[in-house]
Amino acid sequence: MSQTTMPILSILTYFPLAACFVLPFIKNEKTVRVFTLLIGIAEVFLALPLFRFNMTTPGYQFVEKIAWVPQWGLTYYMGMDGISLLMVLLTILLLPLCVLCSWTYISKRVKEFHFSLLLMTSACIGVFLALDLVLFYVFWEAMLVPMFLLIAVWGGPERRYASVKFFLYTLAGSTLLLVAIIAFYKAGGTFSIPELTEQTFSFRFQFWVFLAMALAFAIKVPMFPFHTWLPAAHVEAPTAGSVLLASILLKMGAYGFLRFCLPMTPDASVYFAPMMIAISVASILYGGFVALGQKDMKKLIAYSSVAHMGFVTLGIFIFSLRGFQGALMVMLNHGITTGGLFMMVGAIYERSHSREIASNMGLGKYLPAYMFFFGLFALSSLGFPGTNSFVGELLVLVGIFKANPWVGAAIIPGVMLGAAYMLRLGQKLAWGEPSHAKAWPDLNFREWSYLVPLAILVIYIGLAPGLALRAIDPSLNRILDRISPKPKTAIVETAALPTPQKGIFAGGLFSLSR
Amino acid sequence: MKVDFTLLLPELVQLLIILGLFVQTLKKPGTESKGIFGLGWLPWAAAVGIAVSAFSMKRSGLLFWDAYQVDGLSQFFKTAVSLGFAIASLNALSAPTVREDQRADYLMFFALSSLGLMLMAGSVELITIYISLEIASYSLYAIIPIRGNDPRAAEAGIKYILFGAAATAIALFGLSYILASQHTTYLHILATKSWTWADSPLAVTGITLFMVGFFFKLALFPFHFWCPDVYDGTSNETAAFAATLPKLGAVVILIRLVALLKPEIEILTLMAVLSAASMTFGNLAALIQTDVKRILGYSSVAHAGYVLVGLVAASAAGLSAAGFYSLIYLLMNLTCFWVICSLSTDGKNLKLDDLNGLYKREPYLAFILAVGAFALVGLPPTAGFMGKLFLLTAAWNRGYNWLIIIAALNTAISIYYYLNIVRHAYTQEADDALEIVPARCCSALWGGVLAASLLVLGIMPQPVFCWMEEAARQMMP
């Protein structure tokens, strides 16, 4: 595959990185912010050629492949399919929003902050686009350092503890991922992901490699016993850090499961599925219960993330098209909604200088616009019909009830817990007494500007998820074919239905009633 | 015997440097001149040395009654040694703990030790190897105690001599066993003999003992005891030299021994066990250190273990990975030491707390230190990652997969103390009472070059790795 067209994926990946090198020459703090914001907007425009993305083929598109270290089989191999398309678009969208939400929040070492932000964006885009295992690993680890700095330098009072914990946890998890990558190379003769997904390995090999990879991804997701780094990191991180952490970093774990574990070690994935499902259910219930008891808004949202990501892994490991669709939709929508919620917390923190629920009560009367957005994101977070998260959760539920009604019954309390903690939070924020909010200003133009895009997405995806689903379906079907040829019927069902939106809900309700 | 002296150009340049330094030691104390007429010429001369070594990369031949070989491996390591010498001597040029009238002598011993290491790279006969080892060691014995009138430096010197003497004595003892059982000291003849325990237990015992001498140089567990103490006691600049270059010499000899003698399972298993013990012990011990040089000391014990992974693989790929990693190790460690020496303008040891607030005082040095530390962890996109990837990949499925898993897990242990260095530099605020001394001039520039080289080699390891790979393939087709 020679390079005949413009290397659009490389440009997207390295444009923020290149911008990093301009930053040291800018003197004024304000200019730094404006510059980074412009870079973020330019990046969005650079992503426009992605609309040539062909939604009907399952293969990788915009592929770039150059020899890197030929003796060792390393190639510079980038490509995009439906799964990575959604994740990359989400990442690109969040960069300007992150700059905007840190406009006044970050007051020290502004230049370094935006440097880390740009570096982080580059690495995240790279993770989703890399099709060479080593290249993937390079991006995967490269993102640790800027995230560590974001927490350690601009974080809250416990930032040192939280940042080191974050770094240790994620790095410790990914060391064995490196061993798994090496084992793949020696067994399959290549580091290329598409080529490895076409090979079949012995079960014994798959067994160990799956465990090594699953550990890395489970820590990143994070799944229940490995989640302890997340609340610490979220609470201490600055707003932009929390947003990136929740919206992008957590998705990488789930992305890893979809991209590596399932297609490369299908037999082991099926073998371990009961364990993964059990852990996912535990994450959903545990995250929900713990979130219910939180006094700190950020901690509450952090634990709700654990629960939401439980839905993602659950959807992945039931091996049906519905489950996969649901998992990806939850990934995307959790990124939008939780990102929005963290921005809301950041906005109110700038007014009250506290993230405690108790000191931010009774905003409804004084900050109506704020409460409108908060209510929207909170409803979306609990999966209210008509908002984006509903689509994902419904699809996962449909998939799980089809696969095993008992597991489905077990997570119903989790869904209800989601409503409980979010409504409780929303109620206290809107009408709680006593209120200190009398003198606080409502949202200003800057805050509107970063909340509106997310709010539009919440409603748009909630009402018309068809476009997103159409983009991911071919890729998901390909993964499904690797796992087992059995659920072919599901594919036919989707293909036969005329419009995707209708197809989702009709298919969903149909299978629910069965 | 006709000797083609053009084959020996790198060594001859090094000899000329030594000669020049020797002439300068003869000056009357107090009449030292500054700049290019003082010792300012040395880095330039060392740069010429690098260029000459790099240009003679493709040469090959056998000299001095077959005792000295010029081939890809020797040339790669000679280039690495001259590179290390250039950086270390540039670093030591203004060492604050060396008296002005001793400076030329001090640097001359650097150059002599480097010459010994270059000779080690080319030696293919056991006695020649032994003599080159002694040339490299004796010069170091002389400079370790030089640190003003610091008694700890004297202690470090004594420790180094005693440990070194014991280790080389063991090596010599092993040599006698090899000679007794195989009746030759030429490696290419030894290569034709059997090295299994069943055929010649005496020879296997001998080669193991002989290797101990180099394990000592490499600071491999359990021959590492000198390492943290010597780094700690001696001056920063000497530590930078002693921590990096002698390891190259040890690695090149071990590569040659493994490539030619093709050791069997007994020796490989022993090496694998030592490697695992070394990296685990080194990393665990480093966790509790507070002195930056001691951290680097224990980290080098761990890195000795990593390099041995490539030797355990005993294949062309493994040997080239080991060679490449030792070059990367040289650069990573010199980068960290560069920052330490730049910051410690009075020659004191740096504690972790002395790094507090470095980002504000010296933003460039803080960045350079971070690159060096993350490279030592093996974090992409630094060269440390590429080196480690090559090592682990080469050794996978060679019968020692447990060693790879231990090596990978060790990365997780080691991250804590390296991260600690970065954390102190970036997130702790400096104590106001701390007197802030500006770092020496040009340090950011050359340190930046070192850090950039780590990043570039991490992204494009191909050109340098190619040299080493060709060299390894010559020996182990």
Interface residues (C-beta under 8 A of the other chain):
Chain A: W68 V69 P70 Q71 W72 E112 V134 Y137 V138 F139 E141 A142 L144 V145 F148 L149 A152 V153 R159 R160 S163 V164 F167 L168 L171 A172 T175 L176 L178 V179 I182 A183 Y185 K186
Chain B: Y359 A370 F374 L379 P380 P381 F385 L389 F390 L392 T393 W396 N397 I404 I405 A408 L409 T411 A412 I415 Y416 L419 R423 Y426 T427 P461 Q462 F465 C466 E469
